Amino acid sequence: MVTGAARGIGYAYCRRLAADGANVVAVDIDDPADGVKELKGPGEPLGLVCDISEPSQVDAVVGTVLDRYGRCDILVNNAGVFPFTDLDHVTIDLWRKVQAVNVEAILLFARAFAPKMRAAGWGRIVNTGSGITVTQNRDLAYMTSKGTVHALTRALANELGESGITVNAIAPGLVATEGFLGRVRTHGPSADEVFARMTALQTIKRRSVPADLGNALAFLVSDDADFITGQILHVDGGVTRTGA
């Protein structure tokens, strides 16, 4: 199951998992049905609409997944919101919304699916973190939420490792998704300027594309990664060389 799956990085995750043979459940606040129809693979994909900041809607998705498939082996918590916030202008309602979507939903889905993973003795949880936690970026609510995602990833890894469940996070750099480009249009310099600045910091001198993240995910959910847990994997062309 992949959240934030209708487009961008989440949809790249769905495409890779479907190609590798998974029964993909694509979850998004926007209807992911059209994208689900385009997934190529032997599995039986499903698209579900859900506002993951609402626990009752999370419960409904969990029930649908368990009724249809019996369990969730691979949980990919990718959905996120990233309104620009600073100390002078952030409201408590917006702050709580960012934390609810970016952090609390991870807890709710992990708690719901972990029992079946434990029973099977195998499971993969992969969260989408961010390189923003180790760069100089003034974005109060989002940066705080992603730092918490990294900490929650490690905490879950501590708790679930003995059950055969690995928990890791993929931390992208800048990726040319619809969400990012829409944000750039309303704040600051152009997308070309932003990417030029980022590419200059990279050791690999090209823009990141969603498939880069899909490749990393495919490894982390495979048996080849069964001795890797509690890690924050920065997939950013080498911008982040130290720290987490």
HUZI-V258225 format. One record per backbone hydrogen bond with DSSP energy under -1.0 kcal/mol. NH is the residue of the N-H (numbers start at 0). CO is the residue of the C=O. E is the energy in kcal/mol with one decimal. If there is no record, write none. Layout:
# HUZI-V258225
nh co e
NH CO E
NH CO E
This chain:
# HUZI-V258225
nh co e
1 24 -2.8
2 75 -2.2
3 26 -1.0
4 26 -2.1
10 6 -1.3
11 7 -2.0
12 8 -2.3
13 9 -2.1
14 10 -2.6
15 11 -2.2
16 12 -2.7
17 13 -2.7
18 14 -2.3
19 15 -1.7
20 17 -1.6
21 16 -2.6
23 21 -1.0
25 45 -3.1
26 1 -3.0
27 47 -1.9
35 31 -2.3
36 32 -1.8
38 35 -1.4
45 23 -2.6
47 25 -3.0
49 27 -1.9
53 50 -2.2
57 53 -1.9
58 54 -2.5
59 55 -1.6
60 56 -2.0
61 57 -2.6
62 58 -2.4
63 59 -2.0
64 60 -2.6
65 61 -2.6
66 62 -2.3
67 63 -2.1
68 64 -3.0
69 65 -1.2
74 123 -3.1
75 0 -3.2
76 125 -2.0
77 75 -1.2
89 85 -2.3
94 90 -2.6
95 91 -2.4
96 92 -1.9
97 93 -2.4
98 94 -2.1
99 95 -2.5
100 96 -2.3
101 97 -2.6
102 98 -2.1
103 98 -2.5
104 99 -1.4
106 102 -1.3
107 103 -2.2
108 104 -2.6
109 105 -2.5
110 106 -2.6
111 107 -1.7
112 108 -2.4
113 109 -2.3
116 112 -1.6
117 113 -3.1
118 114 -2.2
119 115 -1.8
120 116 -1.4
121 116 -1.6
122 163 -1.4
123 72 -2.4
124 165 -2.5
125 74 -2.8
126 167 -2.5
127 76 -2.3
128 169 -2.4
130 171 -2.0
132 129 -1.1
133 130 -1.8
136 134 -1.3
138 136 -1.2
139 84 -1.8
142 138 -2.7
143 139 -2.1
144 140 -2.3
145 141 -2.4
146 142 -2.0
147 143 -1.9
148 144 -2.1
149 145 -2.0
150 146 -1.9
151 147 -3.2
152 148 -2.4
153 149 -1.8
154 150 -2.4
155 151 -2.8
156 152 -2.1
157 153 -2.3
158 154 -1.7
159 155 -2.5
160 156 -1.6
162 159 -1.7
163 160 -1.8
164 159 -1.4
165 122 -2.1
167 124 -2.3
168 230 -2.6
169 126 -2.7
170 232 -3.1
172 234 -1.1
175 207 -1.0
176 174 -2.5
180 176 -2.5
181 177 -2.3
182 178 -1.7
183 179 -2.4
184 180 -1.7
185 182 -1.0
193 189 -2.3
194 190 -2.8
195 191 -2.2
196 192 -2.1
197 193 -2.1
198 194 -3.1
199 195 -1.6
200 197 -1.3
202 236 -2.0
203 236 -2.2
205 203 -1.9
211 208 -1.9
213 209 -1.8
214 210 -2.3
215 211 -1.4
216 212 -2.5
217 213 -2.4
218 214 -1.5
219 215 -2.2
220 216 -2.1
221 218 -1.4
224 221 -1.3
225 222 -1.6
227 224 -1.7
229 166 -3.2
232 168 -3.2
234 170 -1.7
